Amino acid sequence: MFNCQNALSEKARSLKPSGIRKFFDMLTGREGVISLTVGQPDFATPWHIRDAGIDSIADGHTFYTSNRGTPELRREISDYMSRRFGLSYCPEEEVLVTVGASEAIDLAIRALIDEDDEVIIPVPSFVCYSPLVEMCKGRVILCETTPEDGFKLTPEKLKAVISEKTKLIILPYPSNPTGAILERDELSALCEVISSTNAVVLSDEIYAELTYGKAHTSIATLPGMKERTIVINGFSKAYAMTGWRLGFSCAPEELTEAMFKIHQYAIMCAPTVSQYAATEALRNGDSDIEMMKEEYDRRRKFLTRALSDIGLPCRTPEGAFYVFMKLSDYGLSSEEFCERLLEEYNVAIVPGTAFGDCGEGYARLSYAYSLDHLKEAVKRIEKFVRSLS
Ligand SMILES: Cc1ncc(COP(=O)(O)O)c(C=O)c1O
């Protein structure tokens, strides 16, 4: 009989399932669960953006677009990068429209990494970087960040792992899951270390719009960095457009060209309807971002205070929409804590270990949920931790 397992590539076989997935699977079929697991806005996409998508279909824009993305959208992206972050990119040669930031990350890694090339990844961090590097047979060099450093990559830690074999450094700030951000002086200190090497920087700036009190700084704005940085961003988080699957990269022409070659064969072009919607988002969506950000900020303040009040103090996140909560006082592993919280009190949160082994002792709570939802979650978490002490 035909054996499908034997047919699989070594790469596919050795790929581990995502630690977040396991927790979502446990939710299926459960009644009355309060979930703080999902990393996506609870807002529907603003109506004027949805309308632009609907109109594009009504107007018959149902064909492939240019492989790189429509010229209008690339122009808007270029204007946006200049307006919001002070970065100048040529829409024809340095901007690529992708299927979410996810595709852009995959393209960047595939365009740069050969067997044994080293890629530095600060952890805890978003789940896709390591598997994608492993698929290219690159070597993942994890760089553990700690609460003492505010979960920020420091120049000392970077110096300890960087070498002439370092091909790529992933800079995932603002951070999922810790909410840490890097400010200009912190980026500047990292640049001093990076500038003496040949490493490229992949700056995953998907949460750039969601910082609280401090504006986001892109590493590409620092002297000498733009020519070696791939900035990745997208529409999922800031514009509440996760389901539209639209992102983009901005990078020097040679790097964009290599990513484009792969994109062209694998994807052809990002969804046409989403590109029309995204063009409207960039033209008229600044106030939507502000409105949603103010709401996240209210929830962020509520959640950090409420958790602290019940004896679960956590660092106040400065970006994204997650709280990385410390659990280590309860004598349970992160997975045990989260599994029991789900089993006994019907609250779902993600164990810190889903974001790297160094996430042991922590759990991630998303505050992309309504205040009422968060209040109910905190009530149940309080009952659970009381039952443990
Ligand atoms: C840090 C980070 N980068 C990238 C992505 C992927 O975003 P997109 O929906 O644009 O593919 C996510 C999604 O959760 C994320 O948290």
Boltz pocket constraint, residues with backbone or C-beta under 6 A from the ligand:
constraints:
  - pocket:
      binder: B
      contacts: [[A, 39], [A, 99], [A, 100], [A, 101], [A, 102], [A, 103], [A, 126], [A, 172], [A, 174], [A, 175], [A, 176], [A, 204], [A, 206], [A, 233], [A, 234], [A, 235], [A, 236], [A, 242], [A, 246], [A, 247]]
      max_distance: 6.0
